[in-house]
Amino acid sequence: MNALARLFAGVLPAAAILASVEARRPYECDALAAYRQLPGLVLLPATAAEVARCLQICARAGIPVVARGAGTGLSGGALPHPEGVLLVLARLNRILALDPARRQAVVEPGLRNLALSEAAAPHGLYYAPDPSSQLACTLGGNVAENSGGVHCLKYGLTVHNVLGLKLLTMDGEPLSVGGAAWDAPGYDLPALLCGSEGLLGVVVEITVRLLPLPPAVRLLLAGFPSVAAAGQAVAEIVGSGVVPAGLEMMDRLAIQVTEDFCHAGYPRDAEAVLLCELDGEAAEVAEESAVVEGCLAAAGAYLVRAATGPEERRQLWLGRKSAFPALGRIAPDYLCMDGTIPRRALPEVLERIAALSAHYGLPVANVFHAGDGNLHPLIAYDINRPGDLEKAEALGRAVLSLAVAVGGTITGEHGVGWEKLDAMCEQFGAAELACFHGVKAAFDPLGLLNPGKAIPTLHRCAELGAMHVHGGRLPHADLPRF
């Protein structure tokens, strides 16, 4: 480690090079804490120039590089390489420009998501993507994972709110894609890079669009006697033509733990709740609210009420955004799945997840973006109890297999990372995977950026396929068939 550290002594101050075991230990995992790996070396650059020089050294020496923001990712995308460098970008956290007239901002990757909206608020603007971790997560991490949030139904994911990116290739060369204009010539490379999970380059500057704060906002809370009824309400709302700013669902277990955790104000007797937020001009919101309330009633909601003001609205959203930590009241650990399914399949899939929960003997709390079918089943377990992690992993893989089987996908906003490599083999064939590897090679021919993540090798998938063909025991071989 000392020899590795000496390579960067002329580039970074000593305090920005973490070589001791104690200093490296806090960086051994991201929010997917079940998988841990001590990084070979941790670097804390403070400028894009320092990042470039670090990359140049790594490229010449053949050292793998994993870029990291705040470490809030949930798929193991920032899991360090044991013989590589963990490049932590948290110190690149400035707002370089904020232009209210053009409704744009230029930021560094280490800026916290919420900090951007706070800076834009005095100008009557905000940044739309709002992941549950927005208090801590960084804009660079949001780009890497193409993060969404509770308002993604109307305002889109990160890719829909990024105009341009400046990144550094593995050999430290700068590359600019997109820009401040609303459109750019050539291929839509910002869209390619959003969600690329650090495999193609290291982002050092992001140009984003800002939106005006809506003049009127109305948040409706609805309680349902069954999950199926709540799923039907989602179909009714979407079918009505109304596009809510947010449409979120939580099941009974999620309601209970959240109420115990932060007293959000949800009905404890409900089997499911929907949060439906409408925004825009006052007349528009009033009209859409009447339509939505009719849809909720038609689907069987026994409770429908509107937040009485900004404070109650914040509290209701706090409950939804606190669901992940709230699960700690019933178990010390959890795995969060991230499959996305067609909305029509919601009732069926939730019923099957309940059966899987019973089969594996692990509680599952369902919290998800109902409007676009992005599921977040939270599998509660105790990593210190023998066999629990393996059961949680098997249950999670079964959920992802189910998502693919009903016409969905294995991830919506949390990325593939390390966790979902085998699930990629179920969704994609050899031709698609070869295309993915071709894109990777075009940007990173040395294969040093975040190696082993997001895209499985053809060999790995072939081995997994052989297990299918020859009856080898897959991690979810005991999955009950439906």
C-alpha positions as CSV (number, residue, x, y, z in Angstrom):
1,M,0.0,0.0,0.0
2,N,2.8,2.4,0.8
3,A,4.4,1.8,-2.7
4,L,1.0,2.4,-4.3
5,A,0.5,5.6,-2.3
6,R,3.9,6.9,-3.3
7,L,2.7,7.0,-6.9
8,F,0.4,9.8,-6.0
9,A,2.6,11.8,-3.6
10,G,3.4,14.4,-6.1
11,V,-0.3,14.8,-7.2
12,L,-2.3,15.0,-4.0
13,P,-1.5,16.3,-0.5
14,A,-0.7,13.6,2.1
15,A,-4.1,14.0,3.8
16,A,-5.9,13.1,0.5
17,I,-4.1,9.7,0.2
18,L,-5.6,7.1,2.6
19,A,-3.4,4.1,2.8
20,S,-3.8,2.7,6.3
21,V,-6.4,-0.1,7.0
22,E,-8.2,2.1,9.5
23,A,-8.5,5.0,7.0
24,R,-9.6,2.8,4.2
25,R,-12.2,0.8,6.2
26,P,-15.1,3.3,6.0
27,Y,-14.9,3.0,2.2
28,E,-15.2,-0.8,2.0
29,C,-18.8,-0.8,0.7
30,D,-21.7,1.4,-0.5
31,A,-25.2,1.3,0.9
32,L,-25.4,-2.4,-0.1
33,A,-23.5,-3.3,3.0
34,A,-23.8,-7.0,2.6
35,Y,-20.8,-7.0,0.2
36,R,-17.5,-5.5,1.5
37,Q,-14.1,-5.2,0.1
38,L,-11.2,-3.1,1.4
39,P,-9.9,-0.8,-1.4
40,G,-6.3,-1.0,-2.3
41,L,-6.0,2.8,-1.9
42,V,-8.4,5.7,-1.3
43,L,-7.8,9.1,-3.1
44,L,-9.6,12.3,-2.3
45,P,-8.9,14.8,-5.1
46,A,-10.3,18.3,-4.8
47,T,-10.2,19.5,-8.4
48,A,-10.8,18.1,-11.9
49,A,-7.1,18.6,-12.6
50,E,-6.1,16.3,-9.7
51,V,-8.6,13.7,-10.9
52,A,-7.0,13.8,-14.4
53,R,-3.5,13.3,-13.0
54,C,-4.6,10.4,-10.8
55,L,-6.2,8.7,-13.8
56,Q,-3.1,9.2,-15.9
57,I,-1.0,7.5,-13.3
58,C,-3.4,4.6,-13.0
59,A,-3.6,4.2,-16.7
60,R,0.2,4.0,-17.0
61,A,0.5,1.5,-14.2
62,G,-2.6,-0.6,-15.1
63,I,-4.3,0.2,-11.8
64,P,-8.1,-0.4,-11.7
65,V,-10.2,2.7,-10.7
66,V,-13.6,2.8,-9.0
67,A,-15.2,6.3,-8.7
68,R,-17.4,7.0,-5.7
69,G,-19.6,9.8,-4.6
70,A,-21.4,9.6,-1.2
71,G,-21.7,5.8,-1.2
72,T,-25.5,5.8,-1.1
73,G,-25.8,3.4,-4.0
74,L,-27.8,0.2,-3.4
75,S,-26.4,-2.3,-5.9
76,G,-22.7,-2.5,-5.0
77,G,-21.7,-0.2,-7.9
78,A,-19.0,1.5,-5.7
79,L,-17.7,-1.8,-4.2
80,P,-13.9,-1.1,-4.2
81,H,-11.3,-3.1,-6.1
82,P,-8.8,-4.8,-3.7
83,E,-5.8,-4.0,-5.9
84,G,-7.1,-0.7,-7.2
85,V,-7.8,2.9,-6.4
86,L,-11.1,4.2,-5.0
87,L,-11.4,7.7,-6.4
88,V,-13.7,9.6,-4.0
89,L,-15.2,12.7,-5.7
90,A,-17.0,14.2,-2.6
91,R,-14.6,17.2,-2.5
92,L,-15.6,18.3,-6.0
93,N,-18.8,19.8,-4.6
94,R,-19.1,23.4,-6.0
95,I,-21.9,25.0,-8.0
96,L,-19.9,26.5,-10.8
97,A,-22.7,28.5,-12.3
98,L,-26.4,29.1,-11.7
99,D,-28.3,30.9,-14.4
100,P,-31.9,31.7,-13.4
101,A,-32.7,33.2,-16.8
102,R,-31.7,30.1,-18.7
103,R,-32.9,27.8,-15.9
104,Q,-29.6,26.0,-15.8
105,A,-26.8,25.1,-13.4
106,V,-23.3,23.8,-13.8
107,V,-22.1,21.7,-10.9
108,E,-19.3,19.4,-9.8
109,P,-20.1,15.7,-9.2
110,G,-19.7,15.8,-5.5
111,L,-22.5,18.4,-4.9
112,R,-25.4,16.9,-2.9
113,N,-28.6,16.6,-4.7
114,L,-30.7,18.6,-2.2
115,A,-28.0,21.4,-2.0
116,L,-28.7,22.2,-5.7
117,S,-32.4,22.7,-5.1
118,E,-31.7,24.8,-1.9
119,A,-29.4,27.0,-3.9
120,A,-32.0,27.4,-6.7
121,A,-34.9,28.1,-4.4
122,P,-34.3,31.9,-4.0
123,H,-34.7,32.2,-7.7
124,G,-38.0,30.2,-7.7
125,L,-36.4,27.2,-9.2
126,Y,-35.5,23.6,-8.2
127,Y,-33.9,20.4,-9.5
128,A,-36.5,17.8,-10.2
129,P,-34.9,14.3,-9.6
130,D,-35.3,13.7,-5.8
131,P,-34.1,10.2,-4.7
132,S,-34.9,9.2,-1.2
133,S,-31.3,9.7,-0.3
134,Q,-31.3,13.3,-1.8
135,L,-30.0,14.7,1.6
136,A,-26.7,12.9,1.1
137,C,-26.4,11.5,-2.5
138,T,-24.3,13.4,-5.0
139,L,-25.1,14.6,-8.5
140,G,-22.3,12.5,-9.9
141,G,-23.7,9.4,-8.3
142,N,-27.1,10.3,-9.7
143,V,-25.6,10.5,-13.2
144,A,-23.9,7.1,-12.7
145,E,-27.1,5.4,-11.7
146,N,-29.6,7.5,-13.7
147,S,-31.4,8.2,-10.4
148,G,-35.1,9.1,-10.3
149,G,-37.1,9.8,-7.2
150,V,-40.7,10.2,-6.1
151,H,-41.4,12.8,-8.8
152,C,-39.9,10.9,-11.7
153,L,-43.3,10.0,-13.2
154,K,-43.9,13.6,-14.4
155,Y,-40.4,15.1,-14.4
156,G,-38.3,12.1,-15.4
157,L,-35.0,10.6,-14.3
158,T,-31.6,12.1,-14.2
159,V,-31.2,11.6,-18.0
160,H,-34.2,13.8,-18.7
161,N,-32.7,16.7,-16.6
162,V,-29.0,16.6,-17.7
163,L,-28.0,18.8,-20.7
164,G,-24.3,18.2,-20.8
165,L,-21.4,16.4,-19.1
166,K,-17.7,16.9,-18.9
167,L,-15.8,13.7,-18.1
168,L,-12.3,12.3,-18.1
169,T,-11.4,9.1,-19.9
170,M,-9.3,6.4,-18.2
171,D,-6.1,8.1,-19.4
172,G,-7.2,11.5,-18.1
173,E,-8.2,13.0,-21.4
174,P,-11.2,15.5,-21.2
175,L,-14.4,14.8,-23.1
176,S,-17.4,17.1,-23.4
177,V,-20.8,15.8,-24.5
178,G,-24.0,17.8,-24.8
179,G,-23.9,21.3,-23.4
180,A,-25.9,24.3,-22.4
181,A,-28.1,24.2,-25.5
182,W,-31.4,22.2,-25.4
183,D,-30.1,19.9,-28.1
184,A,-26.7,19.0,-29.5
185,P,-25.5,17.5,-32.7
186,G,-24.4,14.0,-33.1
187,Y,-25.3,11.0,-30.9
188,D,-27.0,11.6,-27.6
189,L,-24.0,10.7,-25.5
190,P,-25.3,12.2,-22.3
191,A,-28.1,9.7,-22.4
192,L,-25.5,6.9,-22.9
193,L,-23.5,8.1,-19.9
194,C,-26.4,8.5,-17.6
195,G,-26.7,5.1,-16.0
196,S,-23.3,3.9,-17.2
197,E,-22.2,3.2,-13.5
198,G,-18.7,4.6,-13.8
199,L,-17.7,2.1,-16.6
200,L,-17.1,4.7,-19.3
201,G,-15.5,7.7,-17.7
202,V,-15.2,9.9,-14.6
203,V,-17.7,12.8,-14.7
204,V,-16.2,16.0,-13.4
205,E,-18.8,18.6,-14.5
206,I,-22.6,18.4,-15.0
207,T,-24.9,20.9,-16.7
208,V,-28.5,20.4,-15.5
209,R,-31.8,22.1,-16.3
210,L,-33.8,23.7,-13.4
211,L,-37.6,23.9,-13.3
212,P,-39.8,26.7,-11.9
213,L,-41.4,25.9,-8.5
214,P,-45.1,25.1,-9.3
215,P,-47.5,27.8,-8.1
216,A,-49.9,25.2,-6.7
217,V,-49.3,21.7,-5.2
218,R,-51.9,19.3,-3.8
219,L,-50.9,16.0,-2.1
220,L,-53.6,13.3,-1.7
221,L,-53.3,10.4,0.7
222,A,-55.5,7.3,0.0
223,G,-55.9,4.2,2.1
224,F,-57.1,0.9,0.6
225,P,-58.4,-2.4,2.0
226,S,-56.1,-4.4,-0.4
227,V,-53.0,-4.0,-2.5
228,A,-55.0,-5.1,-5.5
229,A,-57.4,-2.2,-5.0
230,A,-54.5,0.3,-4.8
231,G,-53.0,-1.2,-8.0
232,Q,-56.4,-0.7,-9.7
233,A,-56.4,2.9,-8.5
234,V,-53.0,3.4,-10.2
235,A,-54.4,2.0,-13.5
236,E,-57.5,4.3,-13.2
237,I,-55.4,7.4,-12.6
238,V,-53.0,6.8,-15.4
239,G,-55.8,5.8,-17.7
240,S,-57.6,9.1,-16.9
241,G,-54.9,11.1,-18.7
242,V,-53.8,12.9,-15.5
243,V,-50.0,12.8,-15.0
244,P,-49.3,13.2,-11.3
245,A,-46.0,14.7,-10.2
246,G,-45.6,11.7,-8.0
247,L,-47.6,8.5,-7.5
248,E,-46.2,6.2,-4.8
249,M,-47.5,3.1,-3.1
250,M,-46.6,1.4,0.2
251,D,-48.0,-1.8,1.6
252,R,-49.1,-2.7,5.2
253,L,-45.6,-3.6,6.5
254,A,-44.1,-0.5,5.1
255,I,-46.9,1.6,6.6
256,Q,-46.4,0.1,10.0
257,V,-42.6,0.5,10.3
258,T,-42.7,4.0,8.8
259,E,-45.4,5.1,11.3
260,D,-43.4,3.8,14.1
261,F,-40.3,5.5,12.8
262,C,-41.4,9.0,11.9
263,H,-45.2,9.3,12.5
264,A,-46.0,10.4,9.0
265,G,-49.7,10.2,9.4
266,Y,-50.6,7.1,7.4
267,P,-53.7,5.0,8.3
268,R,-52.4,2.0,10.2
269,D,-55.3,-0.2,9.3
270,A,-54.7,0.1,5.5
271,E,-53.4,-2.8,3.5
272,A,-51.9,-0.2,1.1
273,V,-51.6,3.6,0.7
274,L,-51.1,5.8,-2.3
275,L,-49.5,9.2,-2.3
276,C,-50.6,11.2,-5.3
277,E,-49.2,14.7,-5.8
278,L,-50.5,17.1,-8.4
279,D,-48.9,20.4,-9.3
280,G,-49.2,23.2,-11.7
281,E,-51.5,26.2,-12.0
282,A,-54.2,26.4,-9.3
283,A,-57.1,25.8,-11.7
284,E,-55.4,22.9,-13.3
285,V,-54.5,21.2,-10.0
286,A,-58.1,21.6,-8.8
287,E,-59.5,20.0,-11.9
288,E,-57.0,17.1,-11.9
289,S,-57.6,16.6,-8.1
290,A,-61.3,16.0,-8.8
291,V,-60.5,13.5,-11.5
292,V,-58.0,11.6,-9.2
293,E,-60.4,11.6,-6.2
294,G,-63.0,10.0,-8.5
295,C,-60.5,7.3,-9.6
296,L,-59.5,6.6,-6.0
297,A,-63.1,6.2,-4.9
298,A,-63.9,4.0,-7.9
299,A,-61.0,1.7,-7.1
300,G,-62.3,1.2,-3.5
301,A,-60.3,3.7,-1.4
302,Y,-61.9,3.9,2.1
303,L,-59.9,7.0,3.0
304,V,-59.0,10.0,0.8
305,R,-57.6,13.2,2.3
306,A,-55.5,16.1,1.1
307,A,-52.5,17.5,3.0
308,T,-53.7,20.7,4.7
309,G,-50.5,22.7,3.9
310,P,-46.8,22.5,3.2
311,E,-45.8,21.1,6.6
312,E,-48.2,18.2,6.4
313,R,-47.2,17.6,2.8
314,R,-43.5,17.4,3.9
315,Q,-44.4,15.0,6.7
316,L,-46.3,12.7,4.3
317,W,-43.4,12.6,1.9
318,L,-41.0,12.2,4.8
319,G,-42.7,8.9,5.5
320,R,-42.2,7.6,2.0
321,K,-38.6,8.7,1.9
322,S,-37.9,7.2,5.4
323,A,-39.2,3.7,4.5
324,F,-35.7,2.3,4.0
325,P,-34.2,3.3,7.3
326,A,-37.5,2.6,9.0
327,L,-37.2,-1.1,8.2
328,G,-34.4,-1.2,10.8
329,R,-37.1,-1.4,13.4
330,I,-37.8,-5.0,12.5
331,A,-34.4,-6.2,11.2
332,P,-30.8,-5.1,11.3
333,D,-30.3,-5.5,7.6
334,Y,-32.2,-5.3,4.3
335,L,-31.8,-5.9,0.6
336,C,-33.6,-3.5,-1.7
337,M,-34.6,-4.9,-5.1
338,D,-35.3,-2.5,-8.0
339,G,-37.2,-4.3,-10.7
340,T,-39.6,-2.5,-13.0
341,I,-42.7,-4.1,-14.3
342,P,-45.7,-3.1,-16.5
343,R,-48.3,-1.4,-14.3
344,R,-50.9,-4.0,-15.4
345,A,-48.9,-6.7,-13.6
346,L,-48.8,-4.9,-10.2
347,P,-51.4,-7.0,-8.4
348,E,-50.1,-10.3,-9.7
349,V,-46.5,-9.5,-8.9
350,L,-47.2,-8.2,-5.4
351,E,-49.1,-11.4,-4.7
352,R,-46.2,-13.5,-5.9
353,I,-43.7,-11.4,-3.8
354,A,-45.9,-12.2,-0.7
355,A,-45.7,-15.9,-1.6
356,L,-41.9,-15.7,-1.9
357,S,-41.7,-13.9,1.4
358,A,-43.6,-16.7,3.1
359,H,-41.6,-19.4,1.3
360,Y,-38.2,-17.9,2.4
361,G,-39.4,-16.9,5.8
362,L,-38.2,-13.3,5.5
363,P,-40.4,-10.2,5.8
364,V,-40.8,-8.0,2.7
365,A,-42.0,-4.4,2.8
366,N,-43.1,-3.1,-0.6
367,V,-42.4,0.6,-1.3
368,F,-42.4,1.7,-4.9
369,H,-42.9,4.3,-7.7
370,A,-46.4,3.0,-8.6
371,G,-46.8,5.4,-11.6
372,D,-44.0,3.8,-13.6
373,G,-44.0,0.3,-12.0
374,N,-40.6,0.6,-10.4
375,L,-40.7,-1.8,-7.4
376,H,-38.6,-1.5,-4.3
377,P,-39.3,-4.7,-2.3
378,L,-37.3,-4.4,1.0
379,I,-36.2,-7.8,2.2
380,A,-35.5,-7.7,5.9
381,Y,-32.9,-10.2,7.3
382,D,-30.1,-10.5,9.9
383,I,-26.7,-11.0,8.4
384,N,-25.5,-12.5,11.7
385,R,-28.0,-15.3,11.5
386,P,-26.6,-18.2,9.6
387,G,-28.3,-18.6,6.2
388,D,-30.2,-15.4,6.3
389,L,-28.1,-13.5,3.7
390,E,-28.3,-16.5,1.3
391,K,-32.1,-16.6,1.7
392,A,-32.4,-12.9,1.1
393,E,-30.2,-13.1,-2.0
394,A,-32.3,-16.0,-3.4
395,L,-35.5,-14.1,-2.7
396,G,-34.2,-11.0,-4.4
397,R,-33.1,-12.9,-7.4
398,A,-36.5,-14.6,-7.6
399,V,-38.1,-11.1,-7.6
400,L,-35.9,-10.0,-10.5
401,S,-36.7,-13.2,-12.4
402,L,-40.3,-12.5,-11.9
403,A,-39.9,-8.9,-13.2
404,V,-38.4,-10.2,-16.4
405,A,-41.0,-12.9,-16.7
406,V,-43.9,-10.4,-16.8
407,G,-42.2,-8.2,-19.4
408,G,-40.2,-5.9,-17.1
409,T,-36.6,-5.2,-16.3
410,I,-34.2,-5.9,-13.5
411,T,-33.5,-2.3,-12.5
412,G,-35.2,1.0,-12.7
413,E,-32.9,3.5,-10.9
414,H,-30.5,1.6,-8.6
415,G,-28.3,0.2,-11.3
416,V,-26.8,-3.3,-11.8
417,G,-23.5,-2.9,-10.0
418,W,-22.3,-6.1,-8.4
419,E,-25.6,-7.3,-7.1
420,K,-27.5,-8.0,-10.4
421,L,-24.9,-9.4,-12.7
422,D,-26.5,-12.8,-12.8
423,A,-29.9,-11.2,-13.4
424,M,-28.4,-9.5,-16.5
425,C,-27.9,-12.9,-18.0
426,E,-31.6,-13.7,-17.6
427,Q,-32.6,-10.5,-19.4
428,F,-30.1,-10.2,-22.2
429,G,-28.7,-12.6,-24.7
430,A,-25.1,-12.9,-26.1
431,A,-25.7,-10.3,-28.9
432,E,-26.8,-7.6,-26.5
433,L,-24.1,-8.3,-24.0
434,A,-21.5,-8.2,-26.8
435,C,-22.8,-4.8,-27.8
436,F,-22.5,-3.6,-24.2
437,H,-18.9,-4.8,-24.0
438,G,-18.2,-3.1,-27.3
439,V,-19.4,0.3,-25.9
440,K,-17.2,-0.3,-22.8
441,A,-14.2,-1.0,-25.0
442,A,-14.7,2.1,-27.1
443,F,-14.5,4.3,-24.0
444,D,-12.2,2.2,-21.8
445,P,-10.1,-0.1,-23.9
446,L,-7.9,-1.1,-21.0
447,G,-10.9,-2.2,-19.0
448,L,-9.7,-0.4,-15.8
449,L,-12.8,1.7,-14.9
450,N,-15.0,-0.1,-12.4
451,P,-14.1,-3.6,-13.6
452,G,-16.4,-6.5,-13.0
453,K,-19.6,-4.4,-12.6
454,A,-22.8,-3.8,-14.4
455,I,-22.1,-6.0,-17.5
456,P,-21.5,-9.8,-16.9
457,T,-19.0,-11.5,-19.1
458,L,-20.3,-13.9,-21.8
459,H,-18.4,-16.7,-19.9
460,R,-20.3,-15.9,-16.7
461,C,-23.6,-16.0,-18.5
462,A,-22.7,-19.2,-20.3
463,E,-21.9,-20.9,-17.0
464,L,-25.2,-19.7,-15.6
465,G,-27.0,-21.0,-18.7
466,A,-25.2,-24.3,-18.3
467,M,-26.5,-24.6,-14.8
468,H,-30.0,-24.1,-16.2
469,V,-29.6,-26.7,-18.9
470,H,-27.9,-29.3,-16.7
471,G,-30.0,-28.8,-13.6
472,G,-27.3,-27.2,-11.5
473,R,-28.6,-25.5,-8.4
474,L,-29.0,-21.8,-9.1
475,P,-29.3,-19.5,-6.1
476,H,-33.0,-19.4,-6.6
477,A,-33.5,-23.1,-7.7
478,D,-35.9,-23.6,-4.8
479,L,-38.1,-20.7,-6.1
480,P,-41.8,-21.8,-5.9
481,R,-43.2,-22.0,-9.4
482,F,-46.4,-20.1,-10.2
